[in-house]
Amino acid sequence: MTESESDPTTAAIVRSGVVAVLRAATADGFATVANVLVSSGITAIEVTLTSEGAIDALAGLRRQLPSKAVVGAGTVLTAADAEAAVDAGAAFLVSPVLDLSLGSFGVPFYPGGLTPTEIFQAARSGAPLVKLFPAAAVGPRYLKDLHGPLPGVRIMPTGGIGIDDVAAWLSAGAAAVGLGGPLIGDAASGGNLSALADRARRAADAVGFARS
């Protein structure tokens, strides 16, 4: 599937190359973090529902960044999660597990999988991206090997990926990568925003390098 054949949300994620995964004890700092990320070249943001206040933060980010970034919800595990996130304005839903019933809420749904069978089932269900999780447990070579028998499946590795790993994953065939702690650090809890901006620029540069 080419980017032009994707839905607009998925195409925007692929263009960004990196999805910033916002996870913290509370979502109070997400608005500030999102501003830094977008100004540094990261234009796809996932708000994880395990963060206290995530739904309110998601709604706020949709108002704050209406045309600057695509904002969705992550760690979607139940129908109630999905419904609340979509009602708050989530442009996409991401789950770490393969529960295809969560793909019926009117926005792109990216289910999680690790094995070839799970990834194939997710793609066959119509998922425009499949979250490879936990990606650090297998590495870029695993993704490259998957694309042998599954060449048309678009995969988004997430989980334990460092900024220095981004180019390797994209070169191995990832459509985009999810970056959590190694990108966000402690910025969502009052940490150094200048350091966050530097990490975000490095991640964006890695996307450009891999695709050049």
C-alpha positions as CSV (number, residue, x, y, z in Angstrom):
1,M,0.0,0.0,0.0
2,T,1.4,3.4,-0.9
3,E,1.0,6.5,1.1
4,S,-1.5,7.9,-1.5
5,E,-3.7,4.8,-0.9
6,S,-3.8,5.4,2.9
7,D,-6.5,7.3,4.7
8,P,-5.3,10.8,5.5
9,T,-4.6,10.1,9.2
10,T,-2.3,7.1,8.4
11,A,-0.7,9.1,5.6
12,A,0.1,11.9,8.0
13,I,1.7,9.4,10.5
14,V,3.8,7.9,7.8
15,R,5.0,11.3,6.7
16,S,6.0,12.1,10.3
17,G,7.8,8.8,10.5
18,V,7.7,9.0,14.3
19,V,4.7,8.8,16.6
20,A,5.5,10.4,20.0
21,V,4.0,8.2,22.7
22,L,3.0,10.4,25.7
23,R,2.8,8.4,28.9
24,A,3.2,9.7,32.4
25,A,1.6,9.3,35.8
26,T,-0.6,12.3,34.9
27,A,-1.3,14.0,31.6
28,D,-0.9,17.5,33.1
29,G,2.3,18.2,31.1
30,F,1.2,16.8,27.8
31,A,0.1,20.2,26.2
32,T,3.6,21.7,26.8
33,V,5.3,18.6,25.6
34,A,3.2,18.5,22.4
35,N,4.1,22.1,21.6
36,V,7.8,21.3,21.8
37,L,7.4,18.1,19.7
38,V,5.5,19.8,16.9
39,S,7.9,22.8,16.8
40,S,10.8,20.3,16.5
41,G,9.3,18.3,13.6
42,I,7.3,15.5,15.2
43,T,3.7,15.8,14.0
44,A,2.1,12.6,15.2
45,I,1.2,12.2,18.8
46,E,-0.3,9.3,20.8
47,V,-1.8,10.0,24.2
48,T,-1.8,6.8,26.2
49,L,-5.0,6.1,28.2
50,T,-3.0,4.8,31.2
51,S,-2.0,8.4,32.1
52,E,-4.4,10.0,34.5
53,G,-6.4,12.7,32.8
54,A,-5.6,11.3,29.3
55,I,-9.0,11.9,27.8
56,D,-9.2,15.5,28.9
57,A,-5.6,16.0,27.6
58,L,-6.5,14.4,24.3
59,A,-9.4,16.7,23.8
60,G,-7.2,19.7,24.7
61,L,-4.5,18.7,22.2
62,R,-7.1,18.4,19.4
63,R,-8.1,22.0,20.1
64,Q,-4.5,23.1,20.6
65,L,-3.1,21.5,17.4
66,P,-6.0,21.4,15.0
67,S,-3.9,21.5,11.8
68,K,-0.3,21.1,13.1
69,A,-0.4,17.4,14.2
70,V,-2.4,14.3,14.1
71,V,-3.4,13.2,17.6
72,G,-4.7,9.9,18.7
73,A,-5.1,7.5,21.7
74,G,-2.9,4.6,22.7
75,T,-3.2,1.7,25.1
76,V,-6.8,1.2,23.9
77,L,-7.9,-2.0,25.5
78,T,-11.7,-1.9,25.7
79,A,-14.7,-0.6,23.8
80,A,-15.2,2.0,26.5
81,D,-11.7,3.2,26.0
82,A,-12.2,3.5,22.3
83,E,-15.5,5.3,22.6
84,A,-14.2,7.8,25.1
85,A,-11.2,8.5,23.0
86,V,-13.1,9.1,19.8
87,D,-15.6,11.3,21.6
88,A,-12.7,13.4,22.8
89,G,-11.5,13.8,19.2
90,A,-8.9,11.0,18.7
91,A,-7.9,10.8,15.1
92,F,-6.7,7.2,15.5
93,L,-6.6,4.4,18.1
94,V,-3.7,2.2,18.9
95,S,-3.7,-1.0,21.0
96,P,-0.9,-3.2,22.2
97,V,-3.1,-6.3,21.6
98,L,-4.9,-7.9,18.7
99,D,-8.6,-7.2,19.5
100,L,-10.2,-6.5,16.2
101,S,-13.5,-5.5,17.8
102,L,-11.8,-2.2,18.6
103,G,-11.7,-1.3,15.0
104,S,-15.3,-0.3,14.7
105,F,-15.3,3.2,16.0
106,G,-15.0,5.3,12.8
107,V,-11.3,6.2,13.0
108,P,-8.2,4.3,11.9
109,F,-7.3,1.5,14.3
110,Y,-3.8,0.1,14.6
111,P,-3.9,-3.2,16.5
112,G,-0.8,-4.8,18.1
113,G,0.9,-8.0,17.1
114,L,4.2,-9.7,17.5
115,T,4.0,-13.0,15.7
116,P,3.6,-13.4,11.9
117,T,0.1,-14.9,12.5
118,E,-1.0,-11.9,14.6
119,I,0.4,-9.4,12.2
120,F,-1.2,-11.1,9.2
121,Q,-4.6,-11.3,11.0
122,A,-4.5,-7.6,11.8
123,A,-3.6,-6.7,8.3
124,R,-6.3,-9.0,6.8
125,S,-8.9,-7.3,9.0
126,G,-8.1,-4.0,7.2
127,A,-5.8,-2.3,9.7
128,P,-3.9,0.3,7.8
129,L,-0.9,0.0,10.2
130,V,-0.1,-2.8,12.6
131,K,1.8,-2.0,15.8
132,L,4.7,-4.4,16.3
133,F,5.0,-4.7,20.1
134,P,7.3,-5.0,22.0
135,A,9.6,-4.1,19.1
136,A,12.8,-4.1,21.2
137,A,12.3,-7.8,22.0
138,V,12.9,-8.7,18.3
139,G,14.9,-5.9,16.5
140,P,14.9,-4.5,13.0
141,R,16.1,-7.8,11.4
142,Y,12.8,-9.4,12.5
143,L,10.8,-6.7,10.7
144,K,12.9,-7.2,7.6
145,D,12.3,-11.0,7.7
146,L,8.5,-10.4,8.2
147,H,8.3,-8.4,5.0
148,G,9.5,-11.4,3.0
149,P,6.3,-13.3,3.3
150,L,4.2,-10.2,4.2
151,P,5.4,-7.5,1.8
152,G,2.3,-5.4,1.7
153,V,1.8,-5.1,5.5
154,R,2.6,-1.7,6.9
155,I,4.1,-2.0,10.4
156,M,4.8,0.5,13.1
157,P,7.4,-0.9,15.6
158,T,6.9,0.4,19.2
159,G,8.3,-0.4,22.6
160,G,11.8,0.1,23.7
161,I,13.0,1.9,20.6
162,G,15.7,4.5,21.1
163,I,16.3,7.6,19.0
164,D,19.5,6.0,17.6
165,D,17.4,3.0,16.4
166,V,15.0,5.0,14.3
167,A,16.9,4.9,11.0
168,A,17.6,1.2,11.3
169,W,13.9,0.4,11.8
170,L,12.8,2.6,8.9
171,S,15.5,1.1,6.7
172,A,14.2,-2.3,7.6
173,G,10.8,-1.4,6.2
174,A,8.9,0.3,9.1
175,A,6.2,2.6,7.9
176,A,6.8,4.7,11.1
177,V,8.0,4.1,14.6
178,G,6.6,4.8,18.0
179,L,8.9,6.5,20.5
180,G,8.0,6.8,24.1
181,G,10.4,7.1,27.1
182,P,13.6,7.6,25.0
183,L,12.0,10.6,23.3
184,I,9.8,12.1,26.0
185,G,12.1,11.4,29.0
186,D,10.9,13.3,32.1
187,A,9.6,16.3,30.1
188,A,6.0,15.4,30.8
189,S,6.7,15.6,34.5
190,G,8.5,19.0,34.6
191,G,11.8,17.9,33.0
192,N,14.1,19.8,30.7
193,L,12.1,21.0,27.6
194,S,15.3,22.1,25.7
195,A,16.6,18.5,26.0
196,L,13.2,17.3,24.7
197,A,13.5,19.6,21.7
198,D,16.9,18.3,21.0
199,R,15.8,14.7,21.1
200,A,12.8,15.4,18.9
201,R,15.0,17.1,16.3
202,R,17.3,14.1,16.4
203,A,14.4,11.8,15.8
204,A,13.1,13.9,12.9
205,D,16.6,14.0,11.4
206,A,16.8,10.3,11.6
207,V,13.6,9.9,9.6
208,G,15.0,12.2,7.0
209,F,18.3,10.3,6.9
210,A,16.6,7.0,6.5
211,R,14.4,8.2,3.7
212,S,17.0,10.2,1.8
